Amino acid sequence: MNDHSTDEQSSRKLIIAIDGPAGAGKSTIASRLARKLGYVNLESGAMYRALALKAIERDASFDDEAALVKLAENARIQLEPAIGGNRTLLDGRDVSSRIRERDVSEAASRVSVHPKVRAWMVARQREMGAGGGVVMEGRDIGTKVFPHADLKIFLDADPVVREQRRMTQQKIKGDVAASVAAELRERDRRDRTRVASPLVAAADAVVINSTGLTEDEVLARVEGLVKERMRD
Ligand code: DC
């Protein structure tokens, strides 16, 4: 290997897809990996959440596919990757915190079942990631958005562990914990059983089960795979 080939390898801008259920650790790993590589971290879920928020604010039915597509077409949904946390803008307004609330989580899960809503999202996500140098996370990135991604990770973990992580992340305790856990299970079920692009590992994805692993261990594994792909 000469210096020239090393330069070429390090400047190759990969498309990295990280898919998996909620609470498996995708966001943390994706943002840490992107930071290390100098890549952009795009959270596709934030786009579904932004559209869901718009539907809530406009009083649109989550079951009305045509109305939701129209809302999407008239919305400006921007993902702004930033150190210290990605920002999501909806029609120029910073909705980064609002879209994490329970009502929006539920609505996002429901609006994301519609094939035409998904088609609109997938087209935007392809435009955003086309140039490479991107770590995109979601449910269908390796199967649908970038079926030719350079590296596909499917990050999973035991359901109980995922629920616990979510509770810790969102500082949820006491009585609400049980209902939040039940909502998470229901969203999971909807993701895995919907007809359009259900949550499933791509045939060529590397499946990592993070149940007994620390964040650093998962990251080290993913970084090892990135290095391999850069050599390919
Ligand atoms: O990853 P998240 O929890 O922020 O995603 C919000 C919702 O959007 C979730 O219910 C699944 C859905 N989603 C999807 O269907 N496809 C994606 N690529 C990303 C998210």
Residues whose N, C-alpha, C, O or C-beta is under 5 A from the ligand:
A	BS01	DC	A22 S44 G45 A46 Y48 S105 A108 S109 S112 E137 G138 R139 D140 R187
